[in-house]
């Protein structure tokens, strides 16, 4: 079976799917979730620099930014 590659929407790096966090916009509520759920999704590197670049490029909404920062803090300490 061939490996699944994805591209970070912030830095455009290509890597294995497991190296990224999956961001999902759940239908029909439009809510954003991290690493779970079915719906429209994108991939982001689990690095503070990618979050900072993504915040400038994309209108994520405050709810997702807070969710991502909370996940980063839990996993990597203060971002």
QUIMOBEL-V40572 format. One record per residue. N is the residue number from 1. RES is the residue in one small letter. SS is DSSP state (alpha for helix, beta for strand, coil for the rest). Layout:
N&RES&SS  N&RES&SS
//
This chain:
1&x&coil  2&x&coil  3&x&coil  4&x&coil  5&x&beta  6&x&beta  7&x&beta  8&x&coil  9&x&coil  10&x&coil  11&x&coil  12&x&coil  13&x&coil  14&x&beta  15&x&beta  16&x&beta  17&x&alpha  18&x&alpha  19&x&alpha  20&x&beta  21&x&beta  22&x&beta  23&x&beta  24&x&beta  25&x&beta  26&x&beta  27&x&coil  28&x&coil  29&x&coil  30&x&coil  31&x&coil  32&x&beta  33&x&beta  34&x&beta  35&x&coil  36&x&coil  37&x&coil  38&x&coil  39&x&beta  40&x&beta  41&x&beta  42&x&beta  43&x&beta  44&x&beta  45&x&beta  46&x&coil  47&x&coil  48&x&alpha  49&x&alpha  50&x&alpha  51&x&alpha  52&x&alpha  53&x&alpha  54&x&alpha  55&x&alpha  56&x&alpha  57&x&alpha  58&x&coil  59&x&coil  60&x&coil  61&x&coil  62&x&alpha  63&x&alpha  64&x&alpha  65&x&alpha  66&x&alpha  67&x&alpha  68&x&alpha  69&x&alpha  70&x&alpha  71&x&alpha  72&x&alpha  73&x&alpha  74&x&alpha  75&x&alpha  76&x&alpha  77&x&coil  78&x&coil  79&x&coil
//
